Amino acid sequence: MASFDLQDFGLDEPPRPTTPPVRRGFLVALFVLGLLASLMYGIPYVAEHAGYAWEAGRARAASQALAELDKAGAVNRASALFRMATAAVAPAVVRVETRRLHRGGFALEGPLHARGFEGFGLGSGVIIDKDRGFIVTNHHVVKEADQIVVRLSRGNDVPARLVGADTKTDLAVLQVSAWVQAAAEWGDSDKLDIGDWVLAIGSPFALDHTVTAGIVSATERNDLRINEYESFIQTDAAINPGNSGGPLVDLTGKVVGINTAIYTLNQGNEGIGLAIPATMARRVVESLIKDGRVIRGYLGVSIQPLNPVLAKNFGLPDPRGALVMEVRPDSPAARAGLMVGDVIVGLAGKAVADPAGLKNQTAGLAIGSKVPVDVYREGKRQTLTVTIAELNALPTVATIGFDVREIPSEDEDGSTVLVIDQVVAGSPAARAGLRPGLRVLAVGSSPVRNKADFESAIASFDLAQGIPMKVMSPDGQTTFIRVGGPAVGRH
């Protein structure tokens, strides 16, 4: 097709239309606003719906994968571990109820229906000996109980007697004469590691045979000051009031701990439960059954923890161990050649991490056994041999005749100090001049700032020879007092 121009016909080309400047600016602004709107709303809209599609696709893929695993039996096998571990132990788990009687008299109407009771308690327990009917629980569950009733897994309630209790670990052993159908097996808590699955079984809030699952959150928690001897397993398996005394179970169906405490702000589960490890519980329980009391080993040293500065000063590679501050005269440690300033880093072939660890390890050693003790002395490591003595033959708070309580110190570090709470009339403490309100600063040369330190320190002395103490009166005057000694028992 031929082209042409208006000028070929002698005509002028009409003027082209122009956009006024104001209108042009308006159009530019409108374009910019549209672009911004698309950025503000369009992209998130697209992204949101794309995200929904991605999540939906991911969910479909996960469902398909689970379906394949289910066809292969993998899902059922994973659940079966929990089911079988529960089935292995649950028949041995019992509910423990306690009653305290009115001191003015009482009349009984059966194990669970009694008049004349002023209070009751609830906890759990686990049968560890089927033939003899022995049951493990917590001391605080049965403390001061006048009547103990155990509900077996079959639902029948039977009376139980207290075989023995240990306040230092919060453990107790009960016995029932009724026939029991199952007993649980002890496991090896030393093999537990952080992240291992565990189950807690018990009667929280009287809901019998409740099973909760979680993992081991930590091990060897020994600085909580709940018990005198502690090396707790920490778990996030739900533990609530009523779980105390029940078992903590691994996935092989073995009892690896006895649930004993929870960290809580509202009396409920906060995800921090504490269990006494089976290695400690089993030793205490067997001692209570055999001897009616717990026999513990004794070294005869006063110790304190290390820090990086002390470790460097003593020539240690790291701040692990227990620094010897005092060696008791004629003690196993003295006879073995231990000295003030030694740092104990090993005992009986096991590493010592801190004073609490040394205390626990010593307690578990057989009386009369000869064991190696590894120490750093003047920067050099050497091994001595110590013959373990018995701790229980030494003084206790009960034998010296007074008790102490912890109160907050004036420091802002959260520490405590010890104040004498009560003194028994006619006791060695009373004869020495101790009275309520005095602050106990030290036993021998060992400073004491909590009850655990105090009880450990007095146990290292012979009451017949006297226990030296440094005390301070409310007006700030300090003095040294010797409790006991040659005059013990004389008037």
C-alpha positions in Angstrom: 0.0 0.0 0.0 1.3 3.5 -1.0 1.9 6.0 1.8 1.1 9.6 1.6 1.5 12.8 3.5 -1.0 15.6 4.0 1.6 18.0 2.5 1.3 16.1 -0.8 -2.2 17.6 -1.1 -1.1 21.0 -0.1 -2.5 20.8 3.4 -0.7 21.6 6.6 -0.4 19.0 9.3 -2.6 19.8 12.4 -0.9 20.6 15.6 -0.2 17.6 17.9 -2.1 17.6 21.3 0.0 18.4 24.3 -0.4 17.5 28.0 -0.6 20.4 30.3 2.2 20.4 33.0 -0.2 20.1 35.9 -2.0 17.1 34.4 1.4 15.5 33.6 2.5 15.8 37.3 -0.8 14.3 38.4 -0.3 11.3 36.1 3.2 10.8 37.4 2.0 11.0 41.0 -0.7 8.5 40.3 1.8 6.1 38.7 4.1 6.4 41.8 1.1 5.8 44.2 0.1 2.7 42.2 3.6 1.4 42.3 3.8 1.9 46.1 0.4 0.3 46.5 1.5 -2.8 44.6 4.7 -3.0 46.7 2.7 -2.5 50.0 -0.2 -4.8 49.3 0.4 -6.8 46.2 3.7 -8.4 47.1 2.7 -9.4 50.6 -0.6 -10.7 49.2 1.3 -12.8 46.7 3.9 -13.9 49.3 1.2 -14.8 51.8 -0.7 -17.0 49.3 2.6 -18.5 48.2 3.5 -19.2 51.8 0.1 -20.9 52.3 0.7 -23.0 49.2 4.2 -23.9 50.5 2.9 -24.9 53.9 0.1 -26.9 52.4 2.5 -28.7 50.1 4.8 -29.3 53.1 1.9 -30.7 55.1 0.9 -33.0 52.2 4.4 -34.2 51.9 4.7 -34.9 55.6 1.4 -36.7 55.6 2.5 -38.9 52.8 5.9 -39.6 54.5 4.1 -40.5 57.7 1.8 -42.8 55.8 4.7 -44.6 54.3 6.4 -44.9 57.7 3.1 -46.2 59.1 2.9 -48.8 56.3 6.4 -49.9 57.2 5.5 -50.1 60.9 8.0 -47.4 62.0 5.5 -45.2 63.7 4.0 -48.0 65.7 7.5 -49.2 66.7 8.4 -45.8 68.1 5.2 -45.6 70.1 5.7 -49.3 71.2 8.8 -48.3 73.1 6.8 -46.0 75.3 4.0 -48.5 75.7 6.3 -51.4 76.6 8.4 -49.3 79.0 5.2 -48.3 80.7 3.8 -51.8 80.8 7.0 -53.1 82.3 6.8 -50.8 85.3 3.2 -49.7 85.8 2.0 -52.8 87.7 4.7 -52.1 90.3 3.7 -48.4 90.9 1.6 -47.7 93.9 -0.3 -44.8 95.4 0.8 -43.9 99.0 -1.7 -42.2 101.4 -0.8 -41.2 104.9 -2.8 -40.1 107.9 -1.9 -38.2 111.1 -4.1 -38.8 114.1 -5.6 -36.3 116.5 -3.7 -36.6 119.7 -6.9 -36.5 121.7 -8.0 -39.9 120.6 -9.2 -41.6 117.5 -11.5 -44.3 116.1 -10.7 -46.2 112.9 -13.2 -47.2 110.3 -10.9 -48.8 107.8 -7.7 -47.9 105.9 -9.2 -45.0 103.9 -12.1 -44.0 106.0 -11.0 -43.0 109.5 -12.3 -40.6 112.1 -9.9 -38.7 114.3 -7.3 -37.7 111.7 -6.0 -34.2 111.5 -4.3 -34.4 108.2 -3.4 -36.6 105.3 -0.7 -36.8 102.6 -0.5 -38.3 99.1 2.4 -39.6 97.1 3.6 -42.5 95.0 5.9 -45.4 95.3 7.4 -48.3 93.4 7.7 -52.0 94.4 11.2 -53.2 94.1 11.0 -56.6 95.9 7.9 -58.7 94.9 8.6 -61.6 97.4 9.1 -59.4 100.5 6.8 -56.5 99.5 9.3 -53.7 99.8 8.3 -50.3 98.3 10.4 -47.2 97.7 9.0 -43.8 98.2 10.1 -40.4 99.5 10.7 -39.6 103.2 8.6 -36.4 103.0 5.6 -38.5 101.8 5.5 -40.6 104.9 7.1 -38.1 107.4 5.2 -38.1 110.8 2.5 -40.5 109.5 0.5 -42.5 112.0 -1.1 -44.6 109.3 0.2 -45.5 105.8 -2.0 -47.1 103.2 -0.8 -48.3 99.8 -3.1 -48.7 96.8 -1.8 -51.5 94.6 -2.3 -51.6 90.9 -5.3 -53.9 91.2 -7.0 -51.1 93.1 -7.1 -52.6 96.5 -5.8 -50.7 99.5 -3.5 -52.4 102.1 -1.7 -51.1 105.2 2.0 -50.6 105.0 4.7 -50.3 107.6 7.7 -48.0 107.6 10.9 -50.1 107.4 13.3 -47.1 107.5 13.8 -43.6 106.2 16.8 -41.4 105.3 16.3 -37.7 105.7 19.6 -36.9 104.1 18.4 -38.2 100.7 14.6 -38.0 101.3 14.1 -41.7 100.7 12.0 -44.2 102.6 11.2 -47.9 102.4 7.8 -49.4 103.1 6.6 -53.0 103.3 3.3 -54.6 102.7 2.3 -58.1 103.6 -0.3 -58.4 100.9 0.5 -60.4 97.7 1.9 -58.1 95.0 1.9 -59.0 91.3 5.0 -57.3 90.0 8.2 -55.5 91.0 10.3 -53.0 89.0 13.9 -53.4 88.1 16.6 -50.9 89.0 18.4 -49.3 86.0 21.9 -47.7 85.7 21.4 -43.9 86.1 25.1 -43.4 85.5 24.5 -44.2 81.8 21.8 -41.5 81.5 22.7 -38.6 79.2 21.1 -35.3 78.4 18.4 -35.8 75.8 17.6 -39.4 76.7 13.8 -40.1 76.9 12.3 -40.9 80.3 8.8 -41.6 81.7 7.4 -40.5 85.1 4.7 -42.7 86.5 2.7 -41.9 89.7 -0.4 -40.4 91.2 -0.3 -36.7 90.6 -3.4 -35.1 92.2 -4.6 -38.6 93.1 -4.8 -39.6 89.4 -3.4 -43.1 89.7 -1.0 -44.5 87.1 -0.5 -41.2 85.2 2.3 -41.5 82.7 4.2 -38.5 81.4 7.1 -38.4 79.0 10.1 -36.1 78.6 13.8 -36.0 78.3 16.7 -35.8 80.7 17.4 -32.1 80.9 20.5 -32.3 83.1 22.3 -34.7 85.5 24.2 -34.4 88.7 22.3 -31.3 90.0 24.0 -31.1 93.4 23.7 -27.4 94.3 20.0 -27.0 95.0 20.2 -27.5 98.8 17.0 -29.6 98.9 18.7 -32.6 100.4 22.0 -33.0 102.2 23.1 -35.6 99.7 21.9 -34.7 96.2 22.9 -35.5 92.6 19.5 -35.0 90.9 18.4 -36.0 87.5 16.5 -33.0 86.0 13.7 -33.8 83.6 11.0 -32.0 81.7 8.6 -35.0 82.0 5.6 -33.5 83.8 5.9 -34.1 87.6 3.2 -32.7 89.9 2.2 -32.9 93.5 1.5 -36.6 94.2 4.3 -37.8 91.9 6.8 -37.8 94.8 8.2 -41.2 95.4 7.2 -42.6 92.0 9.7 -44.0 89.5 11.5 -42.2 86.6 11.8 -44.9 83.9 14.0 -45.2 80.8 12.8 -46.8 77.6 14.2 -50.2 78.6 11.6 -50.3 81.4 14.1 -49.8 84.2 13.8 -47.5 87.2 16.6 -44.8 86.8 15.3 -42.4 89.4 12.9 -41.7 92.2 10.9 -38.5 91.5 11.2 -36.2 94.5 10.8 -32.5 93.8 9.6 -29.9 91.3 10.7 -26.3 90.7 7.4 -24.4 90.6 5.9 -21.0 91.0 2.3 -22.1 91.2 2.5 -25.6 92.7 2.2 -27.1 89.3 4.5 -28.4 86.6 7.0 -25.9 85.2 9.0 -28.3 83.2 11.7 -28.8 85.8 11.3 -32.0 87.8 14.0 -33.6 89.9 14.6 -37.3 90.6 17.1 -39.0 92.9 19.3 -41.2 90.7 18.9 -44.9 90.9 22.6 -45.5 91.8 22.1 -43.4 94.9 18.6 -44.6 95.7 19.4 -48.3 95.4 22.4 -48.0 97.8 20.3 -46.2 100.4 17.3 -48.5 100.0 19.5 -51.7 100.4 21.1 -50.3 103.5 17.8 -49.4 105.1 16.5 -52.9 104.4 19.6 -54.6 105.6 20.6 -52.5 108.6 17.6 -50.2 109.3 19.8 -47.2 108.7 22.2 -45.8 106.1 25.9 -46.5 106.6 28.0 -43.9 104.8 31.7 -43.6 104.3 33.8 -40.9 105.9 37.1 -39.2 105.0 37.6 -36.5 107.7 38.3 -33.4 105.7 36.7 -29.9 105.4 36.7 -28.8 101.8 35.6 -25.9 99.6 35.1 -25.5 95.9 37.7 -24.1 93.4 37.5 -21.2 91.0 39.7 -20.3 88.1 41.9 -18.1 90.2 42.4 -20.8 92.9 43.0 -23.4 90.3 45.8 -21.3 88.7 47.4 -20.6 92.1 47.4 -24.3 92.9 48.8 -25.3 89.5 45.7 -27.2 88.3 44.8 -27.5 84.7 41.1 -26.6 85.4 38.9 -25.6 88.4 37.7 -29.1 89.1 38.1 -30.8 92.4 37.8 -30.1 96.1 40.3 -27.9 98.1 41.2 -29.3 101.5 40.8 -26.6 104.2 41.1 -28.8 107.2 42.1 -32.4 108.0 40.5 -33.9 111.2 43.0 -35.4 113.7 43.1 -39.2 113.6 40.8 -39.3 110.7 41.1 -41.6 107.6 42.4 -38.5 105.7 45.0 -37.7 108.3 46.2 -41.3 108.5 46.4 -41.4 104.7 48.7 -38.3 104.7 46.3 -35.7 103.2 47.3 -32.1 104.0 45.7 -28.7 104.1 46.0 -27.2 100.6 45.7 -30.5 98.8 43.2 -30.5 96.0 41.3 -33.8 95.7 40.6 -34.6 92.1 39.9 -38.3 92.2 38.5 -40.9 94.6 38.3 -44.7 94.1 39.0 -44.4 90.4 36.4 -41.7 89.7 37.0 -38.0 89.0 36.0 -35.5 91.6 34.3 -32.4 90.1 33.4 -30.4 93.3 32.9 -30.8 97.0 29.4 -32.1 96.6 30.6 -34.8 94.2 33.3 -35.8 96.7 30.8 -36.0 99.5 28.5 -38.3 97.5 31.3 -40.5 96.3 32.7 -40.9 99.8 29.3 -41.8 101.2 28.9 -44.7 98.8 32.2 -46.4 99.7 32.3 -49.5 101.8 33.5 -49.1 105.4 37.0 -50.4 105.8 37.8 -50.4 102.1 41.1 -49.1 100.9 40.8 -46.8 98.0 43.1 -44.4 96.0 42.6 -40.7 96.5 44.2 -38.5 93.8 45.4 -35.1 94.9 47.3 -32.1 93.5 50.0 -30.9 95.9 52.2 -28.0 95.0 51.2 -28.4 91.4 52.1 -32.1 91.1 49.6 -34.9 91.0 50.0 -37.8 93.3 48.0 -40.8 94.6 47.5 -41.7 98.3 45.6 -44.6 99.8 42.8 -44.0 102.3 40.9 -46.5 104.5 37.2 -45.5 104.6 35.6 -45.1 108.1 31.9 -44.8 109.0 30.2 -41.5 109.1 27.2 -42.4 111.2 29.2 -43.0 114.4 30.0 -39.2 114.5 28.0 -36.4 116.0 24.7 -35.2 114.6 22.5 -32.2 115.4 20.4 -34.5 117.6 23.3 -35.7 119.7 24.8 -32.3 120.4 21.4 -30.8 121.3 20.6 -27.8 119.1 19.4 -27.0 115.7 20.1 -24.1 113.3 18.1 -22.3 110.6 19.2 -20.4 107.6 18.4 -16.7 107.2 19.4 -14.3 104.4 22.7 -12.6 104.9 23.2 -8.9 104.6 25.2 -9.4 101.4 23.5 -9.0 98.1 24.7 -12.3 96.7 21.8 -14.4 97.9 23.8 -16.2 100.5 22.6 -17.3 103.9 23.9 -17.3 107.5 23.1 -19.7 110.3 21.3 -18.8 113.5 20.7 -21.2 116.4 17.0 -22.0 116.4 16.5 -24.1 119.6 18.6 -25.7 122.3 17.6 -28.8 124.2 17.8 -28.3 128.0 20.5 -30.4 129.6 22.2 -31.1 126.2 25.9 -30.7 125.5 25.0 -27.5 123.6 23.1 -26.1 126.6 26.0 -26.9 129.0 28.4 -25.1 126.6 26.3 -21.9 126.8 24.7 -22.0 123.4 21.3 -20.2 123.2 18.8 -19.3 120.5 19.7 -16.3 118.5 23.5 -16.8 118.4 24.9 -16.9 114.9 27.2 -19.9 114.1 30.2 -18.6 112.0 32.4 -21.6 111.9 32.9 -25.2 113.1 36.6 -25.7 113.8 38.3 -23.7 111.1 35.5 -24.3 108.5 33.2 -21.4 107.8 29.5 -22.5 107.7 26.8 -20.6 105.9 24.1 -23.2 105.4 22.7 -26.3 107.2 24.4 -28.8 104.8 27.9 -27.2 105.6 27.1 -27.2 109.3 25.9 -30.9 109.5 28.9 -32.0 107.4 31.3 -30.1 109.6 30.1 -31.3 113.0 30.1 -34.9 111.7 33.8 -34.6 111.3 34.4 -34.2 115.0 34.3 -36.6 118.0 31.8 -35.2 120.6 33.7 -36.9 123.4 36.7 -34.7 122.5 34.6 -31.6 121.9 33.4 -29.6 118.9 35.0 -26.1 118.6 32.6 -23.5 117.3 32.9 -19.8 116.6 29.6 -17.9 117.3 28.5 -14.3 117.3 25.9 -12.7 119.5 23.2 -10.3 118.1 25.3 -7.3 119.2 28.2 -8.5 117.1 30.5 -9.9 119.7 32.3 -13.2 118.6 33.5 -15.9 120.9 34.8 -19.5 120.7 32.8 -22.3 122.4 33.6 -26.0 122.7 30.5 -28.2 122.7 31.0 -31.6 124.4 34.4 -32.8 125.6 35.5 -34.8 128.7 32.6 -33.4 130.7 29.9 -34.7 128.4 27.2 -36.6 130.4 28.3 -35.1 133.8 26.3 -32.7 135.9 
